[in-house]
Amino acid sequence: MNNDPLHSIPNGARPARRFAAPLACVAFAFACATASAQDNAAADANAQANAQANTQQDAAPATATASPSANPAAEVGKLPLEQQVRWLSRAQKSGALVKMSDAQLTALFQAFDPLVVPALIEIGPSGYPSYEFVLSRWERLNGKWSGRPAHMLVKLEREPLRIYAKWLPDGENAGEEVIYDATKRTDQMYGHLGGLLGVMPMWTAIDGSLARSQSNHKITELGTEFIVNRFMADAKKYAEVGAPYKPQVEVKTLSGVRVVALTYASPAGKPQFYAKKQTLGLDLRRPYFRTVEAYDNDGQIFERIVIESITPKTFEAAAFDPRNPEYKF
């Protein structure tokens, strides 16, 4: 076997990441989001610098009433859309949302303009430049709902996209490992199955039959960015068909992760939208989603994802090299 399995075929250019177009009737809010995203791009060199830049940007509130510690839900809902977005962004970063009770969070998000969350998500950042996370993922495969989740440890670097994923012992497909490196092969991943076949690493297509037998998603669709991009794509479709966009609001704790759960019921369902109904759990400290529950046109759940922990990290090259002695390729 090739002793250097990830250095065989050079890749093509990775498509640039781009969110969906602004929602109708909120061009001003999304223009502000775009400007903020440009500022964040420069600050996105590392997670700590990014957090510091965002904090400095929002240090002075736009108005005296836009303070997380001073505004009750009823007053926040009276602010202009742009100020609501800034208020929510500061409340996340300061930890104010974490301190609120479930009832307070529910009332707050019910008072927000329905377009506050899409605008906040568009501002981003939707993840860290590189990070390690642990997730549990349940999926309906070939019509069957998994009794227990795939429990995974994932290392991800965004530019260029490189991913290492390991299926943990207490979940489905335990022992499997895969590596994806967009600088080597854009359409394939290198990995091995668990159990006795774990000694047989191989190249396989990221959307091939072997990959699809484990998940409805490609390995490149792991992480917070994919969930955010999918949410923004559906948000655009809601605007295009003129559908109401106000979600049902709850506060949930899933696998130890407390989130504001926003449920959107799409007007047409699949395949026009990702799901007929989808519940997305907004992180209380960062502008991205930690949980997903998606239902098909018949009301059956077909996907549940819980990102249990996220840790910004800078990785050495060995993190995405199958020759790493910590791996079992």
Secondary structure, 3 states (H helix, E strand, C coil): CCCCCCCCCCCCCCCCCCCCCCCCCCHHHHHHHHHHHHHHHHHCCCHHHHHHHHHHHCCCCCCCCCCCCCCCHHHHCCCCHHHHHHHHHHHHHHCHHHHCCHHHHHHHHHHCCCCHHHHHHHHCCCCCCEEEEEEEEEEEECCEECCCCEEEEEEEECCCCEEEEEECCCCCCCCCEEEEECCCCCCEEEEECCHHHHHCCEEEECCCHHHHHHCCCCHHHCCHHHHHHHHHHHHHHHHHHCCCCCCEEEEEEECCEEEEEEEEECCCCCCCCCCCEEEEEECCCCCCEEEEEEECCCCCEEEEEEEEEEEECCCCHHHHCCCCCCCCC
